[in-house]
Amino acid sequence: MQRFRSGEIDVLISTTVVEVGVDVPNATVMLIEDAERFGLSQLHQLRGRIGRGGAPSTCLLLSGVLDQPEEERTRARARLDVVAATTDGFKLAEEDLKLRGSGTIMDERQAGFSDLKLTNLLKDRAILAEARSEAFGLIDIDPDLRANPQVRLEMEGRFADRLEWLFQS
């Protein structure tokens, strides 16, 4: 790595260890094999390792899904197209949420359909932020919800097995 950084060698073949803390201003080209195996955030982080100097840079994403079913190829292509279309990390996170789903709020699943019944994390951001603020305000004033028995009863009914976790969060 030091020889690459100093310019003694021109090519570095690496694992994703380069994602963490590599700053080589003269690195201008990156080739990522089997790019479909990585998440959008990881691809964004990897791509961010090049183009740190004054020269233009190029990141090539190679996919190895030709022998995969059509559905898998389509999903992989959609994800790689998102990375190719933007360098905005917030936009990539939003697209990742659209493609993979939000997972669950009251469970450990980090992708797939949400357990929220009446809202959408992307479309309803403003009202969700307001609801969160109101909920935290209520808990700050009444941590055990003793003054709000209806709210406590509703929470016990919906989240009985996770109520203690919810109050600790």
TORPA-4810 file (N, C-alpha, C, O; in nm, 3 decimals):
<nodes>
NODE_1_0.083_-0.119_0.000_0.000_0.000_0.000_0.087_0.126_0.000_0.059_0.222_-0.071_M
NODE_2_0.192_0.123_0.079_0.283_0.239_0.084_0.348_0.262_-0.051_0.366_0.377_-0.094_Q
NODE_3_0.385_0.153_-0.120_0.446_0.167_-0.253_0.347_0.227_-0.352_0.385_0.305_-0.439_R
NODE_4_0.221_0.192_-0.340_0.117_0.249_-0.426_0.098_0.396_-0.394_0.093_0.481_-0.483_F
NODE_5_0.089_0.426_-0.266_0.069_0.564_-0.222_0.184_0.655_-0.268_0.161_0.770_-0.305_R
NODE_6_0.306_0.602_-0.266_0.422_0.683_-0.304_0.440_0.694_-0.455_0.520_0.774_-0.502_S
NODE_7_0.364_0.614_-0.532_0.375_0.619_-0.677_0.478_0.522_-0.732_0.502_0.521_-0.852_G
NODE_8_0.539_0.441_-0.646_0.637_0.343_-0.690_0.572_0.235_-0.777_0.633_0.185_-0.872_E
NODE_9_0.448_0.200_-0.745_0.370_0.108_-0.831_0.242_0.178_-0.873_0.190_0.263_-0.801_I
NODE_10_0.192_0.140_-0.991_0.077_0.210_-1.047_-0.056_0.138_-1.027_-0.162_0.198_-1.046_D
NODE_11_-0.052_0.011_-0.989_-0.175_-0.067_-0.977_-0.179_-0.133_-0.840_-0.079_-0.188_-0.793_V
NODE_12_-0.294_-0.126_-0.777_-0.316_-0.191_-0.649_-0.436_-0.284_-0.663_-0.544_-0.241_-0.701_L
NODE_13_-0.416_-0.410_-0.631_-0.526_-0.506_-0.629_-0.555_-0.532_-0.482_-0.466_-0.569_-0.406_I
NODE_14_-0.680_-0.512_-0.444_-0.712_-0.515_-0.302_-0.849_-0.575_-0.277_-0.930_-0.591_-0.368_S
NODE_15_-0.873_-0.607_-0.151_-1.008_-0.640_-0.105_-1.075_-0.509_-0.070_-1.020_-0.402_-0.097_T
NODE_16_-1.192_-0.515_-0.010_-1.263_-0.393_0.027_-1.197_-0.320_0.144_-1.252_-0.221_0.193_T
NODE_17_-1.083_-0.367_0.189_-1.009_-0.295_0.293_-0.978_-0.152_0.248_-0.960_-0.064_0.332_V
NODE_18_-0.972_-0.128_0.119_-0.945_0.006_0.070_-1.059_0.102_0.101_-1.043_0.224_0.092_V
NODE_19_-1.174_0.048_0.137_-1.288_0.133_0.170_-1.261_0.219_0.292_-1.318_0.327_0.307_E
NODE_20_-1.174_0.174_0.378_-1.150_0.241_0.505_-1.019_0.319_0.502_-0.911_0.260_0.504_V
NODE_21_-1.029_0.449_0.497_-0.915_0.535_0.521_-0.806_0.543_0.417_-0.698_0.593_0.448_G
NODE_22_-0.826_0.497_0.298_-0.723_0.506_0.196_-0.734_0.642_0.128_-0.840_0.677_0.075_V
NODE_23_-0.628_0.717_0.129_-0.629_0.848_0.066_-0.506_0.858_-0.024_-0.397_0.894_0.022_D
NODE_24_-0.525_0.827_-0.151_-0.417_0.833_-0.249_-0.464_0.928_-0.359_-0.536_0.887_-0.450_V
NODE_25_-0.423_1.054_-0.353_-0.473_1.153_-0.448_-0.451_1.117_-0.595_-0.529_1.158_-0.680_P
NODE_26_-0.345_1.041_-0.626_-0.320_1.009_-0.767_-0.397_0.885_-0.814_-0.381_0.845_-0.929_N
NODE_27_-0.479_0.823_-0.729_-0.561_0.709_-0.772_-0.680_0.763_-0.852_-0.759_0.842_-0.802_A
NODE_28_-0.690_0.718_-0.978_-0.794_0.773_-1.066_-0.886_0.669_-1.127_-0.988_0.705_-1.185_T
NODE_29_-0.852_0.541_-1.117_-0.936_0.436_-1.177_-0.959_0.327_-1.074_-0.866_0.283_-1.005_V
NODE_30_-1.083_0.283_-1.064_-1.115_0.171_-0.977_-1.205_0.076_-1.056_-1.299_0.118_-1.124_M
NODE_31_-1.174_-0.052_-1.044_-1.255_-0.157_-1.105_-1.308_-0.244_-0.992_-1.231_-0.300_-0.914_L
NODE_32_-1.439_-0.254_-0.982_-1.500_-0.335_-0.877_-1.564_-0.456_-0.942_-1.663_-0.445_-1.015_I
NODE_33_-1.505_-0.573_-0.916_-1.559_-0.698_-0.969_-1.676_-0.745_-0.884_-1.681_-0.721_-0.763_E
NODE_34_-1.771_-0.812_-0.949_-1.891_-0.861_-0.880_-1.957_-0.750_-0.799_-1.995_-0.770_-0.684_D
NODE_35_-1.971_-0.636_-0.861_-2.025_-0.517_-0.793_-2.166_-0.540_-0.740_-2.208_-0.473_-0.646_A
NODE_36_-2.240_-0.632_-0.800_-2.377_-0.658_-0.754_-2.381_-0.717_-0.613_-2.487_-0.719_-0.550_E
NODE_37_-2.268_-0.765_-0.565_-2.262_-0.825_-0.431_-2.257_-0.721_-0.320_-2.277_-0.753_-0.203_R
NODE_38_-2.231_-0.595_-0.357_-2.215_-0.490_-0.259_-2.341_-0.406_-0.249_-2.417_-0.395_-0.345_F
NODE_39_-2.362_-0.347_-0.133_-2.472_-0.254_-0.115_-2.439_-0.120_-0.176_-2.324_-0.091_-0.208_G
NODE_40_-2.541_-0.038_-0.193_-2.521_0.094_-0.253_-2.424_0.180_-0.171_-2.340_0.250_-0.226_L
NODE_41_-2.436_0.174_-0.040_-2.348_0.254_0.045_-2.203_0.209_0.033_-2.112_0.291_0.029_S
NODE_42_-2.183_0.078_0.029_-2.047_0.028_0.018_-1.985_0.065_-0.117_-1.868_0.102_-0.123_Q
NODE_43_-2.063_0.055_-0.223_-2.012_0.095_-0.355_-1.977_0.244_-0.355_-1.876_0.285_-0.412_L
NODE_44_-2.061_0.324_-0.291_-2.036_0.468_-0.282_-1.906_0.495_-0.205_-1.827_0.580_-0.245_H
NODE_45_-1.886_0.422_-0.096_-1.763_0.438_-0.017_-1.640_0.395_-0.096_-1.537_0.463_-0.095_Q
NODE_46_-1.651_0.284_-0.165_-1.538_0.237_-0.246_-1.503_0.338_-0.354_-1.387_0.374_-0.372_L
NODE_47_-1.604_0.383_-0.425_-1.584_0.480_-0.533_-1.521_0.608_-0.481_-1.448_0.675_-0.553_R
NODE_48_-1.550_0.642_-0.356_-1.495_0.763_-0.296_-1.345_0.758_-0.269_-1.286_0.859_-0.231_G
NODE_49_-1.284_0.643_-0.289_-1.139_0.629_-0.267_-1.059_0.682_-0.384_-0.938_0.701_-0.372_R
NODE_50_-1.124_0.707_-0.497_-1.051_0.758_-0.615_-1.096_0.901_-0.644_-1.198_0.948_-0.592_I
NODE_51_-1.020_0.967_-0.728_-1.056_1.102_-0.771_-1.037_1.207_-0.663_-1.103_1.310_-0.664_G
NODE_52_-0.946_1.182_-0.571_-0.923_1.276_-0.462_-0.821_1.383_-0.499_-0.805_1.482_-0.428_R
NODE_53_-0.753_1.363_-0.610_-0.657_1.462_-0.657_-0.722_1.550_-0.763_-0.845_1.560_-0.769_G
NODE_54_-0.641_1.612_-0.846_-0.694_1.702_-0.947_-0.735_1.635_-1.077_-0.804_1.696_-1.158_G
NODE_55_-0.694_1.509_-1.098_-0.723_1.441_-1.224_-0.863_1.378_-1.223_-0.912_1.336_-1.118_A
NODE_56_-0.928_1.372_-1.340_-1.058_1.305_-1.348_-1.045_1.158_-1.311_-0.938_1.098_-1.327_P
NODE_57_-1.153_1.099_-1.262_-1.147_0.959_-1.221_-1.263_0.880_-1.280_-1.365_0.936_-1.321_S
NODE_58_-1.245_0.749_-1.282_-1.346_0.658_-1.336_-1.357_0.536_-1.246_-1.256_0.478_-1.206_T
NODE_59_-1.480_0.498_-1.215_-1.506_0.377_-1.138_-1.586_0.284_-1.226_-1.696_0.318_-1.272_C
NODE_60_-1.533_0.165_-1.250_-1.599_0.066_-1.335_-1.662_-0.041_-1.247_-1.595_-0.099_-1.161_L
NODE_61_-1.790_-0.067_-1.269_-1.862_-0.168_-1.192_-1.888_-0.288_-1.282_-1.964_-0.279_-1.378_L
NODE_62_-1.824_-0.401_-1.250_-1.845_-0.523_-1.327_-1.939_-0.614_-1.251_-1.926_-0.633_-1.130_L
NODE_63_-2.033_-0.670_-1.324_-2.131_-0.759_-1.261_-2.111_-0.900_-1.313_-2.082_-0.922_-1.430_S
NODE_64_-2.127_-0.995_-1.224_-2.112_-1.136_-1.261_-2.243_-1.211_-1.255_-2.244_-1.328_-1.218_G
NODE_65_-2.355_-1.147_-1.291_-2.485_-1.212_-1.275_-2.543_-1.269_-1.404_-2.661_-1.303_-1.409_V
NODE_66_-2.463_-1.280_-1.508_-2.517_-1.331_-1.636_-2.578_-1.469_-1.622_-2.674_-1.501_-1.693_L
NODE_67_-2.525_-1.551_-1.534_-2.578_-1.686_-1.518_-2.689_-1.694_-1.412_-2.736_-1.802_-1.379_D
NODE_68_-2.730_-1.578_-1.360_-2.836_-1.572_-1.260_-2.973_-1.561_-1.327_-2.982_-1.522_-1.444_Q
NODE_69_-3.080_-1.593_-1.255_-3.215_-1.577_-1.310_-3.243_-1.431_-1.349_-3.181_-1.339_-1.295_P
NODE_70_-3.333_-1.413_-1.440_-3.366_-1.280_-1.494_-3.401_-1.180_-1.383_-3.356_-1.065_-1.386_E
NODE_71_-3.478_-1.223_-1.286_-3.518_-1.134_-1.176_-3.397_-1.083_-1.099_-3.390_-0.966_-1.064_E
NODE_72_-3.303_-1.171_-1.073_-3.180_-1.133_-1.002_-3.098_-1.036_-1.086_-3.044_-0.938_-1.033_E
NODE_73_-3.087_-1.062_-1.216_-3.012_-0.972_-1.304_-3.077_-0.834_-1.307_-3.007_-0.732_-1.305_R
NODE_74_-3.210_-0.831_-1.312_-3.283_-0.704_-1.317_-3.261_-0.623_-1.190_-3.237_-0.503_-1.196_T
NODE_75_-3.268_-0.689_-1.074_-3.245_-0.620_-0.946_-3.101_-0.568_-0.937_-3.078_-0.455_-0.894_R
NODE_76_-3.006_-0.651_-0.979_-2.866_-0.609_-0.975_-2.844_-0.489_-1.066_-2.776_-0.394_-1.028_A
NODE_77_-2.899_-0.494_-1.183_-2.883_-0.384_-1.279_-2.943_-0.255_-1.225_-2.885_-0.147_-1.240_R
NODE_78_-3.060_-0.266_-1.162_-3.125_-0.147_-1.105_-3.035_-0.083_-0.998_-3.021_0.039_-0.995_A
NODE_79_-2.975_-0.164_-0.912_-2.889_-0.112_-0.807_-2.764_-0.047_-0.866_-2.723_0.061_-0.823_R
NODE_80_-2.704_-0.112_-0.963_-2.582_-0.057_-1.023_-2.612_0.070_-1.102_-2.530_0.162_-1.107_L
NODE_81_-2.729_0.075_-1.165_-2.770_0.196_-1.237_-2.784_0.314_-1.141_-2.751_0.428_-1.177_D
NODE_82_-2.834_0.288_-1.020_-2.848_0.395_-0.920_-2.710_0.451_-0.885_-2.693_0.572_-0.877_V
NODE_83_-2.613_0.363_-0.862_-2.477_0.409_-0.829_-2.418_0.488_-0.944_-2.352_0.589_-0.923_V
NODE_84_-2.442_0.442_-1.066_-2.388_0.511_-1.184_-2.453_0.647_-1.205_-2.392_0.736_-1.265_A
NODE_85_-2.576_0.664_-1.158_-2.651_0.787_-1.185_-2.619_0.902_-1.091_-2.646_1.017_-1.125_A
NODE_86_-2.564_0.875_-0.973_-2.543_0.984_-0.878_-2.421_0.958_-0.788_-2.383_0.844_-0.763_T
NODE_87_-2.364_1.067_-0.742_-2.257_1.058_-0.642_-2.305_1.114_-0.509_-2.227_1.128_-0.414_T
NODE_88_-2.434_1.148_-0.500_-2.494_1.204_-0.380_-2.528_1.091_-0.282_-2.618_1.011_-0.309_D
NODE_89_-2.457_1.084_-0.170_-2.477_0.978_-0.072_-2.618_0.975_-0.015_-2.671_0.866_0.010_G
NODE_90_-2.681_1.090_0.005_-2.817_1.093_0.056_-2.916_1.036_-0.046_-3.008_0.963_-0.011_F
NODE_91_-2.895_1.070_-0.173_-2.980_1.017_-0.279_-2.963_0.864_-0.288_-3.061_0.792_-0.307_K
NODE_92_-2.840_0.816_-0.274_-2.816_0.671_-0.277_-2.885_0.602_-0.160_-2.942_0.494_-0.177_L
NODE_93_-2.881_0.662_-0.043_-2.947_0.603_0.074_-3.098_0.597_0.051_-3.163_0.499_0.087_A
NODE_94_-3.153_0.701_-0.008_-3.297_0.704_-0.038_-3.333_0.597_-0.140_-3.434_0.528_-0.125_E
NODE_95_-3.253_0.584_-0.243_-3.278_0.482_-0.345_-3.263_0.341_-0.287_-3.338_0.251_-0.324_E
NODE_96_-3.167_0.323_-0.198_-3.148_0.195_-0.131_-3.273_0.159_-0.051_-3.317_0.044_-0.051_D
NODE_97_-3.329_0.258_0.015_-3.452_0.237_0.091_-3.566_0.196_-0.002_-3.646_0.108_0.033_L
NODE_98_-3.575_0.258_-0.117_-3.680_0.223_-0.215_-3.660_0.081_-0.268_-3.756_0.005_-0.282_K
NODE_99_-3.535_0.046_-0.296_-3.507_-0.085_-0.357_-3.515_-0.201_-0.258_-3.570_-0.306_-0.290_L
NODE_100_-3.461_-0.182_-0.139_-3.453_-0.292_-0.042_-3.566_-0.293_0.059_-3.593_-0.395_0.121_R
NODE_101_-3.632_-0.178_0.075_-3.734_-0.169_0.178_-3.671_-0.125_0.309_-3.549_-0.127_0.325_G
NODE_102_-3.754_-0.085_0.402_-3.706_-0.028_0.527_-3.682_-0.130_0.636_-3.623_-0.098_0.739_S
NODE_103_-3.727_-0.252_0.615_-3.719_-0.347_0.724_-3.825_-0.315_0.826_-3.925_-0.251_0.795_G
NODE_104_-3.803_-0.358_0.948_-3.905_-0.338_1.051_-3.857_-0.241_1.157_-3.738_-0.228_1.183_T
NODE_105_-3.951_-0.174_1.217_-3.922_-0.080_1.325_-3.907_-0.156_1.456_-3.818_-0.126_1.536_I
NODE_106_-3.994_-0.253_1.478_-3.997_-0.325_1.606_-3.940_-0.467_1.592_-3.986_-0.558_1.660_M
NODE_107_-3.842_-0.485_1.508_-3.782_-0.617_1.488_-3.639_-0.596_1.440_-3.593_-0.482_1.432_D
NODE_108_-3.571_-0.702_1.409_-3.431_-0.693_1.367_-3.413_-0.699_1.216_-3.301_-0.681_1.168_E
NODE_109_-3.519_-0.722_1.140_-3.508_-0.735_0.995_-3.473_-0.599_0.934_-3.543_-0.500_0.957_R
NODE_110_-3.365_-0.594_0.855_-3.315_-0.468_0.804_-3.350_-0.442_0.658_-3.305_-0.343_0.599_Q
NODE_111_-3.429_-0.528_0.600_-3.474_-0.506_0.462_-3.610_-0.572_0.447_-3.653_-0.649_0.533_A
NODE_112_-3.675_-0.541_0.337_-3.807_-0.599_0.312_-3.918_-0.506_0.356_-3.895_-0.388_0.382_G
NODE_113_-4.037_-0.560_0.364_-4.154_-0.478_0.395_-4.152_-0.428_0.538_-4.112_-0.499_0.631_F
NODE_114_-4.194_-0.306_0.555_-4.199_-0.241_0.685_-4.315_-0.296_0.767_-4.412_-0.349_0.712_S
NODE_115_-4.305_-0.282_0.898_-4.417_-0.318_0.984_-4.505_-0.196_1.012_-4.601_-0.206_1.089_D
NODE_116_-4.474_-0.083_0.951_-4.561_0.033_0.962_-4.683_0.012_0.873_-4.669_-0.024_0.756_L
NODE_117_-4.801_0.033_0.927_-4.925_0.004_0.854_-4.981_0.123_0.778_-5.040_0.108_0.671_K
NODE_118_-4.963_0.243_0.833_-5.031_0.359_0.776_-4.939_0.466_0.721_-4.983_0.577_0.692_L
NODE_119_-4.812_0.435_0.707_-4.719_0.539_0.664_-4.608_0.480_0.578_-4.588_0.359_0.572_T
NODE_120_-4.537_0.568_0.512_-4.424_0.532_0.429_-4.307_0.620_0.470_-4.318_0.742_0.472_N
NODE_121_-4.194_0.556_0.503_-4.079_0.633_0.553_-4.031_0.741_0.457_-3.984_0.846_0.501_L
NODE_122_-4.041_0.717_0.328_-3.994_0.817_0.231_-4.096_0.928_0.209_-4.061_1.046_0.209_L
NODE_123_-4.222_0.890_0.190_-4.324_0.989_0.154_-4.370_1.073_0.273_-4.411_1.188_0.257_K
NODE_124_-4.364_1.015_0.391_-4.423_1.081_0.508_-4.319_1.130_0.608_-4.345_1.131_0.729_D
NODE_125_-4.204_1.171_0.559_-4.095_1.212_0.649_-4.134_1.323_0.745_-4.103_1.315_0.864_R
NODE_126_-4.201_1.425_0.697_-4.234_1.540_0.782_-4.325_1.500_0.896_-4.300_1.535_1.012_A
NODE_127_-4.431_1.428_0.865_-4.525_1.390_0.971_-4.463_1.287_1.066_-4.495_1.286_1.185_I
NODE_128_-4.375_1.200_1.014_-4.306_1.105_1.101_-4.213_1.177_1.196_-4.203_1.139_1.313_L
NODE_129_-4.144_1.279_1.149_-4.055_1.357_1.236_-4.136_1.427_1.344_-4.095_1.433_1.460_A
NODE_130_-4.251_1.480_1.307_-4.338_1.547_1.404_-4.392_1.447_1.507_-4.395_1.476_1.626_E
NODE_131_-4.434_1.329_1.460_-4.486_1.226_1.551_-4.376_1.180_1.647_-4.401_1.159_1.765_A
NODE_132_-4.255_1.164_1.595_-4.142_1.123_1.680_-4.116_1.226_1.788_-4.097_1.192_1.905_R
NODE_133_-4.116_1.352_1.750_-4.093_1.459_1.845_-4.201_1.460_1.953_-4.171_1.475_2.071_S
NODE_134_-4.326_1.444_1.911_-4.438_1.440_2.008_-4.424_1.321_2.102_-4.447_1.333_2.222_E
NODE_135_-4.388_1.206_2.047_-4.375_1.084_2.129_-4.264_1.101_2.232_-4.282_1.066_2.349_A
NODE_136_-4.149_1.154_2.190_-4.038_1.175_2.284_-4.076_1.278_2.389_-4.039_1.265_2.506_F
NODE_137_-4.149_1.381_2.348_-4.196_1.481_2.443_-4.288_1.421_2.548_-4.278_1.452_2.667_G
NODE_138_-4.378_1.334_2.504_-4.470_1.268_2.596_-4.394_1.179_2.695_-4.423_1.179_2.815_L
NODE_139_-4.297_1.104_2.644_-4.218_1.016_2.732_-4.130_1.097_2.827_-4.110_1.056_2.941_I
NODE_140_-4.079_1.211_2.782_-4.000_1.297_2.872_-4.084_1.344_2.991_-4.035_1.347_3.104_D
NODE_141_-4.208_1.378_2.965_-4.297_1.428_3.070_-4.352_1.314_3.156_-4.365_1.328_3.278_I
NODE_142_-4.383_1.202_3.092_-4.452_1.091_3.160_-4.388_0.958_3.117_-4.447_0.886_3.037_D
NODE_143_-4.267_0.925_3.168_-4.191_0.808_3.121_-4.266_0.675_3.127_-4.247_0.590_3.040_P
NODE_144_-4.351_0.656_3.226_-4.426_0.529_3.238_-4.567_0.539_3.180_-4.644_0.443_3.186_D
NODE_145_-4.600_0.654_3.125_-4.733_0.680_3.068_-4.846_0.660_3.169_-4.956_0.618_3.133_L
NODE_146_-4.818_0.690_3.295_-4.921_0.676_3.399_-5.034_0.779_3.379_-5.150_0.750_3.407_R
NODE_147_-4.998_0.897_3.331_-5.099_1.000_3.308_-5.169_0.981_3.173_-5.263_1.054_3.141_A
NODE_148_-5.125_0.883_3.096_-5.182_0.856_2.963_-5.215_0.707_2.951_-5.155_0.636_2.871_N
NODE_149_-5.310_0.659_3.032_-5.337_0.515_3.036_-5.384_0.457_2.902_-5.357_0.340_2.872_P
NODE_150_-5.452_0.536_2.821_-5.498_0.484_2.692_-5.380_0.457_2.599_-5.376_0.357_2.528_Q
NODE_151_-5.283_0.548_2.602_-5.164_0.529_2.519_-5.087_0.407_2.568_-5.043_0.325_2.487_V
NODE_152_-5.071_0.396_2.699_-5.000_0.280_2.756_-5.072_0.150_2.719_-5.007_0.053_2.680_R
NODE_153_-5.203_0.147_2.730_-5.281_0.028_2.697_-5.264_-0.010_2.549_-5.250_-0.127_2.515_L
NODE_154_-5.267_0.090_2.463_-5.247_0.065_2.319_-5.108_0.009_2.292_-5.093_-0.085_2.214_E
NODE_155_-5.009_0.064_2.356_-4.872_0.015_2.337_-4.856_-0.126_2.391_-4.790_-0.209_2.329_M
NODE_156_-4.916_-0.153_2.506_-4.909_-0.288_2.562_-4.975_-0.388_2.470_-4.927_-0.501_2.456_E
NODE_157_-5.085_-0.349_2.408_-5.154_-0.438_2.315_-5.075_-0.465_2.189_-5.073_-0.578_2.139_G
NODE_158_-5.010_-0.363_2.137_-4.936_-0.378_2.012_-4.795_-0.433_2.030_-4.745_-0.509_1.947_R
NODE_159_-4.731_-0.393_2.139_-4.589_-0.422_2.155_-4.557_-0.494_2.286_-4.449_-0.475_2.341_F
NODE_160_-4.648_-0.574_2.334_-4.633_-0.637_2.466_-4.498_-0.704_2.483_-4.435_-0.690_2.589_A
NODE_161_-4.452_-0.778_2.382_-4.326_-0.851_2.396_-4.203_-0.762_2.383_-4.091_-0.806_2.410_D
NODE_162_-4.222_-0.637_2.342_-4.107_-0.547_2.324_-4.124_-0.416_2.400_-4.048_-0.322_2.376_R
NODE_163_-4.220_-0.408_2.488_-4.249_-0.283_2.555_-4.131_-0.235_2.639_-4.100_-0.116_2.637_L
NODE_164_-4.066_-0.322_2.710_-3.951_-0.284_2.791_-3.839_-0.230_2.702_-3.776_-0.129_2.734_E
NODE_165_-3.815_-0.297_2.590_-3.713_-0.251_2.495_-3.749_-0.113_2.443_-3.662_-0.026_2.431_W
NODE_166_-3.875_-0.093_2.411_-3.922_0.035_2.356_-3.897_0.149_2.455_-3.852_0.257_2.416_L
NODE_167_-3.927_0.125_2.582_-3.907_0.229_2.682_-3.759_0.254_2.711_-3.722_0.363_2.755_F
NODE_168_-3.673_0.156_2.687_-3.530_0.173_2.710_-3.462_0.241_2.592_-3.353_0.297_2.609_Q
NODE_169_-3.521_0.239_2.474_-3.458_0.289_2.352_-3.440_0.438_2.354_-3.389_0.496_2.258_S
</nodes>
